[in-house]
Every structure is written in structure tokens, then in C-alpha cells.
Amino acid sequence: MTGGEKFQAGLFGGYAKNLGAKKTLTSAVYARAANIDLLYRLAPRILFNSGNVRLAAEVEWTAAAYGTADAKGMVRDTETFSNLRLLGAVYYFF
């Protein structure tokens, strides 16, 4: 979403959930972060444009629920960890 030429705003949101498998897994699981039950992210941003210069700021909040995977790949006994990042940028267009 944007708000004009001088000021612009945007919002990013995402969610992912590990649903596991219908049947019991009979072999080794080769996956990245197979111990994550769910993950979500929310990141609003604002931009200010003035001539050839742009100033940008973003706040990003990410959380993930880690636990232990069972025989069907479902993650149980989770504990949620979160992270907050502040980002700033200065652009010069020539």
C-alpha cells in the first residue's frame, strides 16, 4: 500500500504453520527447521521522498514456536521466541 509521492506507507504480514503428515513417517526427515510449529511476521514501513533523496524506516517483528516433532511431523510442546528489528535507509537517486 502507498500513500502518495511524498509519503508512502506499506505493511507486510506473513504466517506459516507446520501441519505434519497424515501417516506416520517411516524414514528420516530431511527438512530445514522441522522443529518449528508456526512462524509469523509483521513489518510496517514508511518512506519519505524529497527530490533525489528518500528516507525509509521499517519495524519487523518475527516470532517462531519451536518444539519437538512427533512421529507424524507435528511439533508439540512449543515455546515461542520473537525478534524485533528496526531498519533505516537513506537513498540518493542520480
N, C-alpha and C positions, 0 to 999 in steps of 0.2 A: 504494500500500500504506500502511496506517496501523497504529499500534501501540497505540492506546488513546485515552483522553480527555486525559490529562495530557501524554504524549509521543506524537508522531506522526512517522513517517518515510515518505519516498517516494523513488522512483527513476524518472527519465525517461531513456530511451535512444532514439536515432534514427539511421538510416543511409539515405543516398540515393546512387545510382550512376547515372552517365550511360552508357546502353547504346548510344547512337548510333542510326543508321538502317541498314536492310538494304541500301538502294540509295544510290548516290552522290547527294548533294544538288546540285541543278542551279540553285538560286536562292539569294538572300541568306538568311541565317539571322537571324531576329529573336527573340532569346531573352535572358533575364536570366541572366548568369553562364554563358554557353555554353562558357567555358573551364575549368569545374570538372569534374573526373573523378568525384570522390566527396566526400561530406561525412558526418561523423558527430558525434554529440553525446551526452554522458553527464552527467547532472545529478542527484546525490543531494541530498536536503533533509531537514531535521529541524525540528520545531515543538515548542514548549513552551507549554502553556496553563495559566494560573493565574487563575481568576476571570474578570475582564473583559479581561485582558491576554494577548496572545500574542506570543512571540518566535520568530522564524523565521530560519534560515540555510540558504544553498544554495551549492554549488560547481558551476560549469558549465564543462565542458571541451569545446571545439568544435575540430574540425580539418577542413581542406579541402585537397584536392590540386588545384592549379592547373596548367594546361599549355596546349598548343596543339591546337586542334581540326583534325582531318583532313577529307577530302572527304566522309566519311560521318558526321561529327559526333562521332566518338570522340576523346577527349582523350588525347594522347600526351605523353611527356617531362614528367611531372608533378613538382612539388615541393610537399611538404606543409607547410602553415602551421597552427599551432594557437594557441588563445587560452584563457586561464583567467580566469574571473570569479568573484569572491566577492560574494555578495549577502546583505544582512541587512535585517530588517524588524521593526518594533515596531507592534503593533496594539492599539488600545483600543476595545472594543465597549461602546456605551452604549445 
